[in-house]
């Protein structure tokens, strides 16, 4: 059984599928942003970021570019895609999910989102390592 799992989980096609699943949040959000750009700009305004249009473009480029680098490992740069997505994800915590600023249910909700972000970063780190091995 262990040999079968090893064969399946290390197959190049399986690794691509895993990366597509791992990055699905990013490429779906990036595509949403492409087709709903004004919504993303408004999110940047709501987060009190300067130059909201520039931040919206940077967000979409990071989400789509990072996901594509991780999935395709273009020029052995999957690690860079994973790193970009990881940094982006960590930056989203103080900008959009600052749980320490809220009390009650809102604070708990934002804390749970922050924990999910940390878990995602761990997954991205594992994906970067796997990409360097296979």
N, C-alpha and C positions, 0 to 999 in steps of 0.2 A: 504494500500500500504506500509506504513512504517513497519508494522509487517511482511509483506512478505519479504521486503528487509532485515530486521533484521534476519529473519530465514535463508535466503539464504546466506547473508554475514558472518554470524557467524557459519555456518555449517563447521565442521572439514574438509570436502573434499574441500569446496570452499576456505578455508584458505590455504590449501596446494597448490591449483592451483594459488592463488594470490602470494604465496611465490615463486613458480616456475617461474612465470612471472617476478616478481621483481628481482630475481637472475639470470635471463636468460643471461644477459650480462656476468656475472661472470663465470657461468658453461660453457657457450659456449667458452669464451676466455680461460678458463682452459683446456678444451678439445682440442681446437686449439693448445695450447701450448704443450700438451702431444704429439700430432701428428706432430707438427712442431717446435720441441724444438730449433733447430738452429736459427729459426726466432726470438724466444723469447730471446735467448742469445744475438743475434745481437741488439735487442732493448735495452738490458741492456748496451751493449757496447756503443751504440749511445747516451745513457743517461749519459755516463761517470761514471757508477757505478763500484765500485771495486768488484772483484769476480763475474763477470757476470753470471757464471754458477750457483753459489749459489743463487744469486738474482732471476734468472729464475726459479729455483726449488722452492724457497720460494713463488714467485708470483703464480705459478701454485697450490701449496699446499694451499695457502691462498684462492685463488679463488674457488677451488673445495671443500676444507674442510669447508670454511665458508658458502658456498652455501648449502652444504649438512647438516650442523648443523642447519642452519636456516630453511630449508625445512622440515627436519625430526624431529626437536626438540629433537634429541637424548639426553637422560638423562637430559632433561630440559635445554639444552645448546643452544637453538636458539638465546638467547641474546648474547652469545659469538660469534656465527657465524656472527650475524649482526654487532657486534662491530668490529670484525676482518675485515670484508668487508668495514665497514665505515672508519676505520683508514687507511686501504690500499687505499681506494678511495681518502681520503684527502691527503695522502702522494704523490699520483700521480700528484697532482696539481703543487707543486714546482719542482718536478722531471721531469715531462713530459709535463706540460702545463703552464709554467711560463709566463703568458701573459704580465707581466710587463717588460719582456726582449725584446718585439717585438713592432714594430710600424705598423700602417696601418692594412691591412686585416689580416695578420698573427696574430697580437696582438688581434684583435677583435675575430678571430676564437678561439684562445686559451682561451680568456676570456669567450666565450660562452660555451666552453667545461668545464671550471672551474665551471661555474654556474650550468651546468648539473650535475657535480660531487656533488656540494652542495645539489642539489635537491635529488639526489640519497641517500645521507647520511640521509636526512630527512625521506625519505621512509624507509630506513633501521631502523631508530630509531622507527618509528611507528610500523614496523614489529616486532621489539624486544618487544615493549610494548604489542602488540596484543598477542604475544606468551606467555607472562607472565599471561595474562588474560584468554586465551582460551586454 
